[in-house]
């Protein structure tokens, strides 16, 4: 795919390459597992890197950063005159209104959904699915509203699901198809993959997979207030409205953690100490700082999404308008080209094999208890057989890719004494399974680095597209 954005050296765009290196150092010291980074200044990419086995052309699951794209779809639909901020859920989706709906449920509008101010105090998703397993809209309207609408922000995944369904109802088109035609194709983004609920609809609140450059280009589109080249893809008025503060956000004990999550919420965007950002679970972030002509896109597997923002403010921001020497720029470029997550240490032990039964008794185990596991040497690496349906290639000192169920997994391993250890990256997501096989005991254990929000079963996440009833905490 051709570049979506032009390139420049850090110095040419007035960015200190040493400040970018300091950002990488800070995040490394904090053990933040980054998968990619892209820094854009004055519309040009000045730094970009992927930690192997992640790579530039590979889409990455964005989790709730997806919400910001759904917001744009809402804005396009409003601009087309098909929807308004005052339109009520019960009027747009009358066939999804439950009997005995509380009066407040009848008053919930597009504005309330966008700003997550419906009156719920916590995320309604799990309760809504429990109440109505086959109809999240009905379930959302059945969950009690302890606060008046429009008065209190509570991060609520189901609001975005409703917005996606409302857009689809009034446009007669699927959310992915609408964004492909109106946003992605005109920008040159040629592959956007969506995870879906069992009925086939895109989640809307999560599930979009894009490359890091596509995320950065989205941030740049927002910075330009919806203009891309000579085309106004998104109305500037909508970008300004969506990225403005509509409601205060709550402190960490009841809301999102971290200083940058306490500056207010827009229309599916977080306000920040500087600019605004879209945010996804495990640190999928698109940060836009208009006052500095700055966009930063990150993918990662962190459990603390505030850490990267703190590092950007502390390391990168002070380096703006202070370009370093060409040699400093070269040193940074060399570092970015050589990024890698740590490989599994150990030896190849050619010819050695193992068979085991997996202990899957832990609640978040990626494979069922008792799964048969075998490690078979082949061609300088191994074939890992996990039950009857998963055969995964793993390299030693190199990454090997396979796609046993349709979605790729990239793996490498090594022998550590009598234990075979491998990392299995579900490479289009933030998630990795660590497999440890004790050849002497005939036992194996598999654990996630971070458990996927849509459930711990590994086979689910190796199917494309992933289709499930969401189970999001």
N, C-alpha and C positions, 0 to 999 in steps of 0.2 A: 504494500500500500504506500503511495507517495506521502511525503510529509504533509501534515495538515497545517503546520506552522513553520515559518522560516527560522533559521538558526543564526546565532551570533556568539562571539566569545563573550565571557562575562564582562571583560573590560569595555568592549564596544557598547554594551548596554548599561554601563555604569553600575556594575555589581562586582564587589570584591570576591574573587575566587577563594581567597582565604576564609571569608565569612561562610561560604558554602561548605568548605572543608571543616570549619568549626562546627557547623550544623551537623554534619555527618559524624564528627567525633563525639558530639554531645549525645546524639541518639544511640551511638554504639556504646558509650559509657553507661547509658541507662538501660541497655539490653533491649532496646526497641527493635523488633524484627521487621525491618523494612523490606518490601519486595520491589518497590520502584519509587523514583522521585523525578519530577520534572519542574524546573523553575523557569518561568516566563517573565521577561521584563520588556516593557515597551513593545509587546506583541511578538517578541523573538525568544526562542528557547535558548537559554544560556547555560543550562546544566541538565543532564538527563542520565539516569543510570538504572540498571536492573540487577538485582542480586540473583545470580544464577542459583537455581535453575529457571527463575523467572526471566522473561525476555520481552523485547519491545513489541513484537507482533501478537502477543498472547493477550486476549481479553481477560479481565480480572473481575470477580464478583464484587459489586459495589455496595452490597447490603443497603442501608438506608440512604446513602447518597442518591439512590434511585428516586427518592421522594422529590428531589429538586428538579429532576427531569419531568416528573409527573406535574409539578407546578407549572412548568413551561407549557405542557400540553393543555392545562386548564387555561392559561393565559391566551393561547392561540384560539381556544374554543370561545372564550369570552370576546376576543377581538373579532371573531367571525359572527358575533351576534347570536350564537346558539346557546349561551349560558351567561348568567350574571352572578355577581357576588351575593346577591340577595335571594337567588333561587334556593328553594328548600328541597331537601332530600325527598320528602314525601311526595312532592309534586313531580320531580324528575324520575323517580323510581317508585311509582305508586304500587307496583306489583310486588315490592319487597317490604311493604309496611306491615308489621305484625298487628294482630288484633290486640286491643287493649294498650296501645302505645301511650306512654305518658305524654301529657300535653307539651312538655318541653321538647320531646323527640320530634314533634310536628314543627317546631320552630327552628331546627338546626339547618343552617344555610351553608353555602359554599364558603363564605367567609369564615364561619366557625370551624369548618373542616380544615381549611388551609392554615389557619392560625392555631389549630388544635385547642380550641376553646369551647368545646361542645358542652362542658360541664362535668365530664368524667374527671376524677382525681388521679387516676392511674391508667396505665395502658389497658384498654378494654379488650384487646385482641383475644386473649385466652378465654375470658369469660364469654365473649361473643361467640366464639367457636363452640364452646360448651353448650350454650343455650340453643344455638342453631347451627349444628354441624354442616348443614348443606347450604347455608345462606348467611354469610357474614354481615350483609347489610341489615337483615332482620335482627341478627344477634346484637349488633351495635346499638340499634334502636331500643332493644329490650334491656340493655345494661343500665342500671339506675344512674340518674344524673344528680349527684348530691349538691352541685353548685349551679347557679344560674348560667346560662350560655353567655359567652363573651366576657366572662369575668376572670377566668383562671386558666392558665396554660398547664396542660398535662400531656407529656409526650405519649402519643396514642397512634399506634400503627394503623389501626382500622380506619382512621379518618382518611388516610391516603388511598386505601382500598376503595372506599366509597367515592372519592373524587375520580378515580380511574373508571369506575363503573358509570358515573354520571357523564363523563366525557364520552365514553363509548356509546351511551344511550342517545345522546343528542347529536353525535356526529355519524352514528351508524358504522363506526370503524373501530377496530381494535387499537388499544393504546400503542402497541409496538408499530403497527402500520402507520398510524398518524404521525408518530415521531420520525419514522423512517422517511416519510415523504416531506414533512415540513422542516425537519431539523437535520437529521443525520445525513441524508443523501446530498442536500445542498452544501453541507460542510465538507463532504468528501469522506465521511465515516461509512465504510462499506460493510461493517459487521457489528451488529448489536444483537446480543443474545439475551433472552429473557427466561428466567425460571417462572413456572406457572403453577397455579392451583390445579387440583385434580380435574376440574371442569374445562381447563385449557386457557383460562384468562390469566393475563400477566398479573402478578401480585400488585404492582403499582408502588407499594411501600418498600419493596426490596426486590432483588432478583435480576437486575440489569447487569450484564457483563460488557465492559468496554476496555479498550487498551488505555494505557496511561496517557498517551498523547491525545486520545479522544476526550478524556476527562479534562486535560489541560486546555484543549481547544474549546470545550464547553465553558470553562472558566473565563477564557479570553473573550468568547462571545458575550458573556454576561458583562465583562468589564467594558466592552464596546457598546453596552446597552442594546444588545440584540442584533447588531449589524455584523455581517460577514462579507467581506469584500464590498461589492456594490449592492448587496441585497440586505434588506431589513427583514431578517428571518423571524425575529420575535419583536413585538412592539416595545419600543423603549420605555413607554409608560408602564408596561407590565413588569419589565425587569426592575425598574425603580420601585414599584409598589411591592413586588415580591421580596425584594432584598432590603426592605425597610422594616423597622421594628414596629410590630403590631401589638405585642403583649410582653410583659415582663416574664422572665423565667425563674424557676424556683431554685432554692439552694440545694446542695448535693443530697441531703437526706430524703428529699422527695422528688427531686428533678435530676437532670443530667449532672454528672460530676465535672468539676474543673471550672476555672475562672472564665474561660471563653464561652462556656455554656450558660453564663449568668448575665449576659448582656441583652437578652431579649430574643424573641422569635419573630420571623417574618412569615411569609407564605411558603412553608417547607424549606426555609433557610434559617440557619442560626446567625444571629448578629455576634460580632466579636469585638475584642479590644481595638482591632484594626480591621475594617472592612467586614466581610461576612463569609460564611462557608457552608457547603454541604458536607454532611458527615455520615459515614457508615460504620457499622459495627466492626471492631478490630482495627480501626484506623484507616478507613478508606475516605480520603478527604480531598476536597477541592476548595482551596482558599483563594479569595479574591480581595485584593486591597487596592481599590481604585485610586486612592490618593498617592500611591507609589507606582502605579502602572504595573502591578505585580500579581502574578498568579502562581500558586504552588499546588501541584497535584501529587498525592501520595497514595500508595497502596501498601498495606502492612498486615501484620498479625499481632498487633499490640493489644494488651488488655487495658491500657490507659490512654485514651484518645487525646488527653490534654497534653501529654508529654511532647508530642511533635509541635504543637502550637506554641508551647513555651519556648522550645528550642528555636523555632523560626523567629519569634520576637526577640529572643536574647542573642542569637548569633547572626541570622541573616539580615534582619532589618537594619542593624547598625552598619552593615556593609554596603548599603545602597548609596549610589553616587560617589563611590570610592573604588574605582577600578584599580586592579593590581597590574603587575608586569606581565608581558606575554609568557614569560617562563612560569609564573604562578598559574596562569590559565592552562598551560600545557600539563603541569603537575596534577591539577584537578582533573583534567580530561583523562589522563592516564589512570588515575584512581577510579574514576567513574566507569571506565571500560573494564576494569578488573574486579568489579564487585562480585561477591559470592557469599552465600550462606555457608556456614561451616560444614564440611563434608563429614560423614561418619568416619571416625578414626578406626584403624584396625588393619588387618591383612586380608589378602585374597584367599589364601588357603585353597589353591586350585584342586578340584576334584572332591572337596569335602561337601557332604550333603547332610540334611537333617530332616526329621519328621517329628511332628508334635501335635498336641491338642491345645487349642487356645483356651485360656482362662478368660471368659467374657462375662464374669459375674459382676463387674463394676457397672454402675448405672449408665455411664456414658461410653461403654465399650463399643468400638466401631464394628465389631463382628460378633456373631452369636457365640455363646458359651459352647465349648466343645467343637468348634470349627476345626477341621483337619488342616494343618499347615505343613507344607513341604518346601524345602530349600534345595533346588537342583542346580548344580553348576553347569554353565553353558557359555562358551565363547568369551571367556574372561570376565563373566558376570554370573548372574543367577536368574532362574525362573522361580518366582514365588507363587505357589498355588495355595489359595486361600478358599477352602471349600470348593464346591463343584463348579462355580461360575466365574471365579476371578483368577486369572493367570497374569502376573505382573512381572515385567522385565526390570531387573536392577543391575546397575553397573558397579564396578569398583574403581574409584577415582574418576568416574565419569557418570553423567546422568543418562539414563535410558528411558525411553518413552514407550508406553503402550496404551491401548484404549479398549480394555476388555468388554466394556458395556457401552461404549460410544464417546465418553468424555475422557480426555487424556489424564494419565497419571504418570509422573516422572519420578524415578526412584534410583537410589544408590545405597550400597551397603558394605559391610565388612565383618570379618570375624574378630571378636574380642575374646581371646581364650576359647572357651567352649560355648560361647554365646554368639549367635549371628544377629546383627543389628542392622536394620534398614530404615531409611526415611522414605515414605511414600507421599509425595506432594500431589494433592488434588489441584493441579497447577493452574486451573482457572478460578481458584478460590483462595482465601487466606489460609487454608487448612492443610495440615500434614499429619499423617499417622506414623508413629514410631513403633516398629515391630521388633520385638526381641524374642529370639528362639533359643531356649536352653537345650542344646543337643543331648546332653547327658540325661537330664530329667525328662525330656520329651514333652516339655511344656512351652507355651508361648504366651506373650502378653502384647496387646496392641493398645496404644493410647493416642488421643488427639493432642496436638499442641494447644489448640483452642477448639472447643466443641461447636460444630455448626449449629446455627440457630434453628434450622429446619429439621434437626434430629441427628442422632449420633451414627445411624447406620451407614457404613461406608458405601454399600452398593447403591443406595439412593443417590449419592453424590457423584457417582460415576456414570449415571445415565444422562443423556442429553435429548431434549431438555429435562431438567429436574422438574418433576411434577409431584406435588404433595399438598395435603392440607397443612398450612403453616402451623407451627407450634413454637411461637416466639415468646420468650420470657419478657 
